């Protein structure tokens, strides 16, 4: 079950980067994360005057933050309360109106920044949790399931496989190509990982998001848990048309897929439980299936198709535009549908803050800058328009 609140940490990072904004996830080293020897040396070098100045500035900062929190705290509390109210009204099939949203923009802190302590207490450095990359996923697949994904001979082969499956499943070419354009910048390969770029030496992964629709490890685990029976059915039908070595290879893939599906179903069907599995070696191995030319297109397709099905189940039968589908893809189906079902006049007035938790909003320059639903959808469409003209997007469009 996909979460209903926006996962800013991964989803909107793509929009922030594609819109030319600085990365929203890059960590900044805090003073208390400095090596103990460095912190001790700085403490010895700090003069009484520097320490006194720091304490004066710290008090000013704390007073300014307290004033800001007196306004910001109630604002974000009201956002949460309004969201709960909307959810309750939807359960009762009642009409959602403008009164069910906070219609003012969030307060912005404009006071002094927190000063840097010239004499920090020594502390142990914080360890950054490693993010698995493709090599790690392949290693996990080999060790945990004695399996290697079948990689495409060329990128166009993967795109053709994706196009065939996506069309048969009910996605349109416009939806698939424009979402691909947004998620990958218009030139992504099937193994593209968020943050990594061959054109930027030394770049680092900023999440486990991989592929045309940037699936996270948790997405892969969840999709196999919920849709795995369909994948097994599809591959079983394909196997029946094969013989010789290709049939043997497909049978082996099917056996591994069945084991993976069984693994993903060992926990309740919730995002938090799937996330726990995703952070294990077996979860990494499951995520490696996104690279497989048979299973990968299914995972990519169902990442979007689940949103289409969710909207229909909630009574929304109008075809989703690519930008609307992307909102559901990024924010979670419940939150995304909240925006999608909103009339245009309301979209112009409702702030994007209504769809965020506070921490997510304050770390997201795109949502802050494009601060209404209408503006957020417009900038998404704009990036899709621009990136759809790039070679990778054109190649995918031709594959349909």
C-alpha positions in Angstrom: 0.0 0.0 0.0 1.6 3.3 -1.1 1.8 6.0 1.5 -0.8 8.8 1.3 1.5 11.7 2.3 4.2 13.0 0.0 7.6 11.4 0.2 9.5 14.6 -0.5 12.8 13.0 0.1 12.9 11.2 -3.2 10.0 12.2 -5.4 10.2 16.0 -5.7 14.0 15.9 -5.8 13.6 15.0 -9.4 11.5 18.1 -10.0 13.9 20.3 -8.1 16.8 19.1 -10.1 15.1 19.3 -13.5 13.8 22.8 -12.8 17.4 24.0 -12.2 17.2 24.2 -8.4 19.9 22.9 -6.2 19.7 19.3 -4.9 17.4 19.2 -1.9 19.0 16.1 -0.3 22.6 17.0 -0.2 23.7 16.9 3.5 25.5 19.7 5.1 28.1 18.8 7.7 27.2 20.1 11.1 29.8 21.4 13.5 29.0 18.6 15.9 29.8 16.1 13.2 33.4 17.3 12.9 36.2 14.9 13.9 36.9 15.1 17.7 40.5 16.4 17.1 39.3 19.2 14.8 36.5 20.3 17.2 39.0 20.3 20.1 41.5 22.4 18.2 38.7 24.9 17.3 37.7 25.1 20.9 41.2 25.9 22.0 41.5 28.6 19.4 38.2 30.3 20.3 38.7 33.6 22.2 36.5 34.8 25.0 35.3 37.6 22.8 34.3 35.1 20.0 32.4 33.0 22.5 30.6 36.0 24.0 29.7 37.1 20.5 28.4 33.6 19.6 26.2 33.6 22.8 24.7 37.0 21.9 23.9 35.9 18.4 22.6 32.6 19.6 20.1 34.3 21.9 19.0 36.6 19.0 18.5 33.5 16.9 16.5 31.6 19.5 14.3 34.6 20.2 13.6 35.0 16.5 12.9 31.3 16.0 10.5 31.3 19.0 8.5 34.2 17.4 8.4 32.3 14.1 7.4 29.1 15.8 4.5 30.8 17.5 3.1 31.4 14.0 4.4 28.4 12.0 3.4 25.8 14.6 -0.4 26.6 14.5 -0.2 26.9 10.7 1.1 23.4 10.2 -1.3 22.1 12.8 -4.2 23.5 10.8 -2.8 21.9 7.6 -2.8 18.5 9.4 -6.3 19.0 10.8 -7.7 20.1 7.4 -6.2 17.0 5.8 -7.9 14.8 8.4 -11.1 16.6 7.8 -10.9 16.0 4.0 -10.1 12.3 4.6 -13.2 12.0 6.8 -15.4 13.7 4.3 -14.2 11.5 1.5 -15.0 8.4 3.5 -18.5 9.8 3.9 -18.6 10.7 0.2 -19.1 14.3 1.0 -18.1 17.2 -1.4 -14.7 18.8 -0.7 -14.7 22.6 -0.9 -12.2 25.4 -0.5 -13.0 25.6 3.2 -11.4 22.1 3.6 -8.0 23.6 2.7 -5.7 26.1 4.4 -5.8 28.9 1.9 -2.9 31.0 3.2 0.8 30.4 2.4 3.0 29.1 5.1 4.9 31.7 7.2 8.5 32.2 6.1 11.4 32.5 8.6 13.3 35.7 7.9 15.3 36.1 11.1 19.0 35.5 11.7 20.6 32.2 10.9 21.8 30.0 13.7 25.4 31.0 14.5 28.3 28.6 14.3 29.6 27.6 17.7 33.3 28.6 17.8 34.0 26.1 20.6 31.9 23.0 19.8 31.9 20.0 22.1 33.9 17.1 20.6 31.7 14.3 19.3 31.9 11.2 17.2 31.3 11.7 13.5 28.0 10.7 12.1 28.1 7.8 9.7 26.1 8.2 6.5 24.1 5.1 5.6 25.3 3.8 2.3 22.9 3.8 -0.7 23.0 0.7 -2.7 23.9 1.1 -6.4 23.3 -1.2 -9.4 26.5 -3.2 -8.6 25.2 -3.8 -5.1 21.8 -4.9 -6.3 23.4 -7.4 -8.8 25.7 -8.8 -6.1 22.7 -9.2 -3.8 20.7 -11.0 -6.5 23.6 -13.4 -7.1 24.2 -14.1 -3.4 20.6 -14.3 -2.2 18.8 -15.9 -5.1 21.6 -17.1 -7.3 20.2 -15.0 -10.1 21.4 -12.4 -12.6 18.8 -10.1 -14.3 18.6 -10.5 -18.1 19.9 -7.2 -19.3 18.9 -5.8 -22.7 21.3 -6.1 -25.6 20.6 -2.4 -26.3 18.5 0.3 -24.7 16.0 0.3 -27.5 15.2 -3.3 -26.7 14.2 -2.4 -23.2 12.1 0.5 -24.4 10.3 -1.7 -26.9 9.6 -4.3 -24.2 8.3 -1.5 -21.9 6.1 0.0 -24.7 4.5 -3.3 -25.5 3.7 -4.1 -21.9 2.6 -0.6 -21.0 0.2 -0.4 -24.0 -1.3 -3.8 -23.3 -1.8 -2.9 -19.6 -3.6 0.3 -20.4 -1.1 3.1 -20.2 -1.1 5.6 -23.1 2.0 6.6 -25.0 1.6 10.1 -23.8 1.5 9.1 -20.2 4.5 6.8 -20.4 6.7 9.1 -22.5 6.0 12.3 -20.6 6.5 10.6 -17.2 9.7 9.1 -18.5 10.8 12.6 -19.7 10.1 14.1 -16.3 11.7 11.4 -14.2 14.8 10.9 -16.3 15.3 14.3 -17.9 14.4 12.8 -21.3 17.5 10.7 -21.8 17.5 8.0 -19.0 18.5 4.4 -19.5 16.8 1.4 -17.8 19.5 1.4 -15.1 19.6 5.1 -14.5 19.9 5.8 -10.8 18.9 9.1 -9.1 21.9 11.3 -8.5 24.3 9.3 -10.7 25.4 10.7 -14.1 28.1 9.6 -16.5 28.4 13.3 -17.5 29.2 14.2 -13.9 32.3 12.4 -12.7 32.2 11.8 -9.0 28.5 12.0 -8.8 26.8 10.0 -6.0 23.5 8.2 -5.7 21.0 10.3 -3.7 18.4 7.5 -3.5 17.7 4.0 -4.7 15.4 5.2 -7.4 16.2 3.4 -10.7 14.7 3.2 -14.2 12.3 5.0 -16.5 9.9 5.8 -13.6 12.5 5.9 -10.9 11.4 3.0 -8.6 12.8 2.9 -5.1 13.7 -0.4 -3.4 10.4 -0.2 -1.5 8.5 0.3 -4.7 9.9 -2.9 -6.1 9.2 -4.9 -3.0 5.7 -3.5 -2.8 4.9 -4.1 -6.4 6.0 -7.7 -6.3 4.0 -8.2 -3.1 0.8 -6.8 -4.7 1.2 -7.6 -8.4 3.6 -10.5 -8.3 0.9 -13.0 -9.1 0.2 -11.1 -12.4 3.9 -11.1 -13.3 4.2 -14.8 -12.7 1.1 -15.4 -14.8 2.5 -13.3 -17.6 5.9 -15.1 -17.6 4.3 -18.5 -17.4 2.4 -17.7 -20.6 5.5 -16.5 -22.3 7.4 -19.6 -21.2 4.8 -21.8 -22.9 5.7 -20.3 -26.3 9.4 -21.1 -25.9 11.6 -24.1 -26.2 15.2 -25.2 -25.7 17.6 -22.8 -24.0 15.2 -19.8 -23.9 12.6 -22.0 -22.2 15.1 -23.2 -19.6 16.2 -19.6 -18.9 12.6 -18.4 -18.5 11.7 -21.3 -16.2 14.7 -20.4 -14.0 13.6 -16.8 -13.9 10.1 -17.8 -13.0 11.4 -20.0 -10.1 13.4 -17.0 -8.8 10.5 -14.6 -9.2 8.2 -17.0 -7.3 10.7 -17.0 -4.4 11.0 -13.2 -4.5 7.2 -12.8 -4.4 6.9 -15.2 -1.5 9.6 -13.1 0.3 7.8 -9.8 -0.2 4.6 -11.3 1.2 6.1 -12.3 4.5 5.0 -9.0 6.1 1.7 -7.0 6.2 0.9 -5.0 3.0 2.0 -1.6 4.3 4.7 0.8 3.1 6.6 0.8 6.4 6.8 -3.0 6.5 7.8 -3.2 2.8 10.5 -0.6 3.5 12.0 -2.8 6.2 12.3 -5.7 3.7 13.7 -3.3 1.1 16.6 -2.4 3.4 17.8 -6.0 3.5 20.1 -7.9 1.1 17.1 -9.8 -0.1 15.2 -6.5 -0.7 18.2 -5.3 -2.7 18.0 -8.5 -4.8 14.3 -7.9 -5.4 15.1 -4.4 -6.6 17.6 -5.8 -9.1 14.5 -7.2 -11.1 13.9 -3.7 -12.3 16.9 -4.2 -14.6 15.5 -7.4 -16.1 14.1 -7.1 -19.6 11.1 -9.2 -18.8 10.2 -8.2 -15.3 11.6 -4.6 -15.4 8.9 -3.3 -17.9 6.2 -4.8 -15.7 7.5 -3.0 -12.6 7.9 0.2 -14.5 4.4 -0.1 -15.9 2.7 -1.0 -12.6 4.4 1.9 -10.8 2.1 4.1 -12.9 -0.8 1.7 -13.5 -1.6 1.3 -9.8 -2.3 5.1 -9.7 -4.6 4.8 -12.7 -6.5 1.9 -11.1 -6.7 3.7 -7.8 -8.3 6.8 -9.4 -10.9 4.6 -11.2 -11.7 2.8 -8.0 -12.4 6.2 -6.4 -14.8 7.1 -9.1 -12.5 9.3 -11.2 -12.9 8.0 -14.7 -11.5 10.8 -16.8 -8.1 9.9 -18.3 -5.3 11.2 -16.2 -3.0 13.7 -17.9 0.7 12.8 -17.6 1.3 15.6 -15.2 -1.6 14.4 -13.0 -0.3 10.9 -13.1 3.1 12.2 -12.1 1.6 13.9 -9.1 0.1 10.6 -8.0 3.4 8.8 -8.8 5.4 11.2 -6.7 3.1 12.0 -3.8 1.2 8.7 -3.2 -2.2 7.9 -4.6 -4.4 9.5 -2.0 -2.5 12.8 -1.9 -2.2 12.9 -5.6 -5.9 12.2 -6.2 -6.7 15.0 -3.9 -4.9 17.4 -6.3 -6.1 15.7 -9.5 -9.8 15.8 -8.6 -9.7 19.5 -7.7 -11.4 21.8 -10.2 -9.2 24.3 -12.0 -10.5 27.3 -10.0 -9.6 25.6 -6.8 -6.2 24.6 -8.1 -5.4 28.3 -8.6 -6.1 29.0 -5.0 -5.0 26.0 -2.9 -1.4 26.2 -1.6 0.9 23.2 -2.2 1.6 23.2 1.6 -1.8 21.3 2.0 -0.2 18.2 0.6 3.0 18.2 2.6 4.2 17.5 6.1 6.1 20.5 7.3 9.6 19.0 7.0 9.0 17.9 3.5 7.7 21.3 2.4 10.5 23.4 4.0 13.1 21.2 2.2 11.5 21.5 -1.2 12.3 24.6 -3.2 10.1 23.6 -6.1 6.9 23.3 -4.0 7.8 26.6 -2.3 8.4 28.5 -5.5 5.4 27.0 -7.3 3.2 27.3 -4.3 -0.3 26.5 -5.6 -1.6 23.2 -7.1 -2.0 24.9 -10.5 1.5 26.2 -10.5 3.0 22.9 -9.5 1.1 21.0 -12.2 2.1 23.7 -14.7 5.8 23.5 -14.0 5.6 19.7 -14.2 4.0 20.0 -17.7 6.6 22.5 -18.6 9.5 20.1 -17.8 7.7 17.3 -19.6 7.3 19.5 -22.7 11.0 20.4 -22.7 12.4 16.9 -22.0 10.1 15.2 -24.4 12.1 16.7 -27.3 15.3 14.9 -26.1 16.6 11.8 -28.0 15.8 9.3 -25.3 12.2 10.4 -25.1 11.8 10.5 -28.8 13.2 6.9 -29.0 10.7 5.7 -26.4 7.8 7.4 -28.2 8.9 5.6 -31.4 8.8 2.3 -29.6 5.1 2.7 -29.1 
